[in-house]
Amino acid sequence: MPLESRRIAAFLLTHPDDNAWKRALIDDNILQKKAPATAIRQASLIRKRLNTLHADGLEMVAQREQEVVIQLLLVAAVKHSQLLADFIKDVYIEHQRRMDLALSPGDWDGFFSECSHRDSSIIKWSASTQAKIFQVILRILTEAKYLESTRNMKLTPQSLHPDVRRYLSGHGDAALIELLERA
């Protein structure tokens, strides 16, 4: 949700209180959603992700060109979701290493099985929840241009933009640089 994330990042830079937050989402409809519940739900997710970035990262999301924005949104998503970070590390990078240039639905099944050994609570997730999480991961990787499309799931590895690399380095995120550069 790059456009929505840009709007939320710009608004977060104003340091809104709870009333201003609700007013912006419901009365001002900054996300331009038909239903207030949709705006609140999406804004909450975006805010949680963006809260993993420092103020200069928020400024970059709000103001920079699309490539930088998309890469910083991937950074925020990876910082927000250990499951996404593990998927990139355990599945995406492993596919690259083996020169296997496309993911498959079976990769998710194997990955999910491994995750359930580490955390038995995820076994309780319904099949629809598991499928939705895989769909979201594929969408994130496609929007970040790490996959060609959600249908063919061909790997299209990216290099970090120098400004994104500089941002991560300046905030001590060397491990994240390595993860995203290896992917």
C-alpha positions in Angstrom: 0.0 0.0 0.0 2.6 2.6 -1.1 0.2 5.5 -1.7 -1.6 5.0 1.7 1.8 4.5 3.4 3.0 7.8 2.0 0.0 9.6 3.4 0.3 8.0 6.8 4.0 8.7 6.9 3.5 12.4 6.2 0.7 12.5 8.8 2.8 10.7 11.4 5.5 13.3 11.0 3.0 15.8 12.5 3.0 13.7 15.7 -0.8 13.4 15.9 -2.6 12.6 19.1 -5.4 9.9 19.2 -8.1 12.5 18.4 -6.2 13.9 15.4 -5.5 10.3 14.2 -9.2 9.4 14.2 -10.3 12.7 12.7 -7.8 12.3 9.8 -9.0 8.8 9.1 -12.7 9.2 9.6 -13.6 12.9 9.0 -10.8 13.9 6.6 -10.6 10.4 5.0 -6.9 10.8 4.2 -6.8 7.2 2.9 -9.9 7.8 0.7 -11.7 4.6 1.7 -15.4 4.1 1.5 -15.8 2.5 4.9 -14.3 4.1 8.0 -13.6 0.6 9.4 -11.4 -0.2 6.3 -9.5 3.0 6.8 -8.9 2.4 10.5 -7.8 -1.3 9.8 -5.4 -0.4 7.0 -4.0 2.7 8.8 -3.4 0.6 11.9 -1.3 -1.9 10.0 0.6 0.7 8.1 1.3 2.7 11.3 2.6 -0.5 13.0 5.0 -1.0 10.1 6.0 2.6 9.8 6.7 2.8 13.5 9.7 0.5 12.9 11.3 3.4 11.0 13.0 6.5 12.4 11.8 10.0 11.6 14.2 10.3 8.6 12.8 7.1 7.2 9.3 8.4 7.5 10.4 11.6 5.7 11.9 9.4 2.9 8.6 7.4 2.6 6.6 10.6 2.5 8.8 12.5 0.0 11.1 10.4 -2.0 10.8 8.6 -5.4 9.0 5.3 -5.8 12.0 3.1 -5.7 13.2 4.4 -2.3 9.6 4.4 -0.9 9.0 0.8 -2.0 12.3 -0.4 -0.5 11.7 1.4 2.8 8.3 -0.1 3.0 9.8 -3.5 2.5 12.3 -2.7 5.3 9.4 -1.7 7.6 7.4 -4.8 6.7 10.5 -7.1 7.4 11.1 -5.3 10.7 7.4 -5.6 11.7 7.1 -9.3 10.7 9.7 -11.9 11.7 7.7 -14.4 9.6 8.4 -12.3 6.5 12.1 -12.0 7.4 12.3 -15.7 7.9 10.6 -16.4 4.6 13.0 -14.3 2.8 16.0 -15.9 4.6 14.8 -19.5 4.5 13.0 -19.7 1.2 13.8 -16.8 -1.1 17.5 -16.7 -0.5 17.7 -20.5 -0.5 16.0 -20.6 -3.9 18.6 -18.1 -5.2 21.4 -20.2 -3.8 20.2 -23.3 -5.6 19.5 -21.3 -8.8 15.9 -22.3 -8.6 14.4 -19.1 -10.0 10.7 -19.4 -9.0 8.8 -20.1 -5.8 6.0 -22.5 -5.6 3.0 -23.0 -3.2 4.8 -26.1 -1.9 7.6 -23.8 -0.6 5.1 -22.2 1.7 3.9 -25.5 3.0 7.5 -26.6 3.8 8.3 -23.2 5.4 5.1 -23.3 7.5 5.9 -26.8 8.7 9.4 -25.7 9.8 7.9 -22.7 11.6 5.5 -24.9 13.4 8.4 -26.8 14.8 9.8 -23.6 16.2 6.5 -22.2 17.5 3.8 -24.8 18.1 1.1 -22.1 18.5 1.0 -21.5 14.8 -0.4 -25.0 14.2 -3.7 -23.6 15.4 -3.9 -21.2 12.5 -6.7 -22.1 10.1 -5.9 -23.1 6.5 -7.4 -19.8 5.3 -5.2 -17.8 7.7 -2.1 -19.7 6.4 -3.2 -19.1 2.8 -3.8 -15.4 3.4 -0.4 -14.9 5.0 1.3 -16.5 2.0 -0.7 -14.3 -0.3 0.3 -11.2 1.7 4.0 -12.2 1.6 3.8 -12.8 -2.1 2.2 -9.4 -2.6 4.8 -7.6 -0.5 7.7 -9.3 -2.5 6.0 -8.5 -5.8 5.4 -4.8 -4.9 9.1 -4.6 -3.8 10.0 -6.2 -7.1 11.6 -9.2 -5.6 9.1 -11.3 -7.5 7.9 -10.8 -11.0 4.3 -11.5 -10.2 2.2 -13.3 -7.6 1.2 -15.8 -10.3 4.5 -17.0 -11.7 6.5 -16.2 -8.6 9.8 -15.8 -10.6 12.6 -14.3 -8.5 13.8 -10.9 -9.5 16.5 -10.0 -7.0 17.1 -6.3 -6.3 19.9 -4.2 -5.1 19.2 -1.7 -2.4 19.1 2.0 -3.4 22.2 3.7 -2.0 20.0 6.0 0.1 18.2 3.1 1.6 21.5 1.3 2.3 22.8 4.5 3.9 19.6 4.9 6.0 19.9 1.3 7.3 23.6 1.6 7.9 23.2 4.9 9.8 20.7 3.2 12.1 22.8 0.1 12.8 20.7 -2.3 10.6 23.7 -4.2 9.0 21.8 -7.5 9.4 18.9 -6.1 7.4 21.2 -4.8 4.7 22.7 -8.2 4.4 19.3 -10.0 4.3 17.9 -7.7 1.6 21.1 -7.6 -0.4 21.4 -11.4 -0.4 17.8 -11.6 -1.5 
